Amino acid sequence: MKVLSDKIFAVVILAIFFPIILIVGVLIKVKLGSPIFFKQKRPGKDGKIFTIYKFRTMNNNTDKYGELLADEQRLTKFGKFLRSTSLDELPQLFNVLKGDMSFVGPRALLVEYLPLYSNRQAKRHIVKPGITGWAQVNGRNAISWEDKFELDVWYVENRTFWLDMKILWMTFIKVIRRTDVNNESHVTMYKFSGSKNHGQD
């Protein structure tokens, strides 16, 4: 039921937002150049790896050694706008259509985090990752990794259709208010370095 509703909803949203997707794509091409999309391998349901799509928000500026500058230096004002309005997330609708993602679920994080989760935290991969989730509407990047993972696991253990509807509504309010996008010390979220209970329940 959820798989079918996800795909129907994705088609509807894509049809509604298609002009905006085109406009954002053109603006990224003009302001940041190519590529327009950010693509990265992420773990999905049961840890299966897939390619996630987002609109690019950073430039490719490098230092004198040819290394990319820090995120803080490469994230442009236009990129910040895309993130704060969640417009950079729109390409993930194609991930939903492909069946890699759902509208609601734990966020798809980096592959390198997989061996760092505790047994309880790893339960977040029992379900498909989502464009939005319980952690996103309860702090997003403004809370710690441990709190975020606990919210993810709570969702996995308590998920219902009505909870998904509540999360979608709360997401809409968050996007309108443009809150909790950044962590206090980073432009997004500092990297996860491992759980204190790594390998334990």
Secondary structure as UniProt FT lines:
FT   HELIX           2..31
FT   STRAND          37..43
FT   HELIX           45..47
FT   STRAND          49..55
FT   TURN            64..65
FT   HELIX           71..74
FT   HELIX           77..84
FT   TURN            85..86
FT   HELIX           87..89
FT   TURN            90..91
FT   HELIX           92..98
FT   STRAND          102..104
FT   HELIX           111..116
FT   TURN            119..120
FT   HELIX           121..126
FT   STRAND          130..132
FT   TURN            134..135
FT   HELIX           136..138
FT   HELIX           140..142
FT   HELIX           145..158
FT   HELIX           161..177
FT   TURN            184..185
FT   TURN            196..199
//
